[in-house]
């Protein structure tokens, strides 16, 4: 984690999507970094009172940030999509599956607007064999999602 933070030292925010979030918050606090974290289903006891969901605005994008277990993301993304839309969010960030995932659900022509779903994968316990983390860049009103591989930091 320190290596990722060192490479992305110019990041405006670091986000943890649960399962190991207390250690992450402690590390960020020690480094003086702005961080957001949600409680995962494996985050039991901690000195940090972590929420299960966060809604945060970055530039013009509203983010729905959650671990995902409460929405059954291992089986379907529909409940997550509904929760994000209910909260008028543009992006839903989630973890829980430990597998990178990215999808854009287009607007359907009614009152629904498009919605980005993004899971960066897992740095420590990947279930797809790839230690990954996410990088989100917002510039000039455009947003880019990337699942970066930890091995790429060594190149």
N, C-alpha and C positions, 0 to 999 in steps of 0.2 A: 504494500500500500504506500509506503514512504517513497518508493521509486516512482510510482504513478504520480504522486503529488509533486515530486521534484520535477518531473518532466512537464507537468501542467501547472507550474507555479503561478502562471498568469491567469488561471481560472478564476472566475467571479464567485463560484460556488462549487462545493463538493457535496454530492448527494449519495446517501447510502439507503438501499431499499430493503434493509432488514436482514436478519441472521448474521450477527456480528456487529450490529450497529453501536452498542455501547463502547466497544474498543475503538471503533472508528471515531466516535464523538470525542473520546478521550485524546486520541491522537491529534485530531483537528484542533481541539482546544489548546493542547500543548504547543502546536505550531502556529496558533493565532489565525487559523483559517475559518472563513465563513462556511458553515456546513449545515445541511438539513439531513435528518434521518428519521425513518419510521421503524416501528417495532416489527420484527419478524416473528414467525411462529417458534423460532428457536432462541429468541432473546427473552430470557426468563428474569433474572435478577440483575438490577443495575442501579447505579447512583443517578442515572438519567431517567427522567420521566418522558419516555418516547411516545408520541402519538401513533395511532394506527394509520392515519391519513394526514396529509398536508396538502393544502391548496396554496400555491405560491405563483406569483406573476413574475415572469422574466420578460422584460420589454413588453411586447404586445401579446404574449402567449400566456395563457393560464394553464398551469400544470396541476394535474391530479397525481399525487405521489403516494403510493401505497405498496405494501409488501405483496399483496395479491392473493394470499391464502383465503381471505374472507370472501373473495369473489370467484373462487374455484378456477383460477386461471390455468391450472394444469389440464383442465378438461375443456374449457370454453372461455372465450374472451368477452362474451355477451354481457355478463353482469358487470364486468369492469367497464365496458363501453357505456352501459346505461348509467353507472355511477358518475363517470366522467362527464357525460352529457348533462346529467341532473345538476351537476355543479358548474355547468357552463364552461368547461375546460376544453382546451385545444389539444392537449397532450396528456396521455396517461402513462406514467412511468410505473413499472412494477418489477418485482423480483420473483421469489418463491420457486420458480421452476429450475433455476440455475442453468438455463439455456437461453442464449441470445435470441431475441425475437424483435422484428420490426414490421409494422404494417401501417398503411394509411387507409383509412376507411373514408371513401369519398362522400361528399354531400349527396343527399338523395333527392334534391330538388324541392323538398318541403322546408320546414323550419330547421332541419338538421344541417349543421355545417360539417366539414371534414374533421376527422379526429386521427391523431397519431397515437399508436400504441408502441411502446418501446421498453424492452427488457435488455439490459446490457450484458446479461450472462452472469458469470461468477468468477471472481479472482481466485478464490481459495478452494471451492468445491464444485467445479464445473461438471455437469452431467453429460456434456457433449464432448468432453476431452479438451476443450479450448479454454484456457484461463483468459477471460476477457473482462473488459470494463467499457463503459460508454463515454463517448464524447459528444456533447451537443453544442453546436455553434449557432448563434443567432446573429445575423448581420443584415443590415438594410432590409429588415422585415422578412427575411428568408430564414428558414431553419433547416439544419442538417443534422442527422443522427448517424453515428458511427459506432459500431462495436469494435473496439481496438483489442488486439491480442497482446497479452503481457509479453510474450516472446519478442514482439516487434520492438520493444524498448531496448533490447540488447543489440539491435542492428545499427 
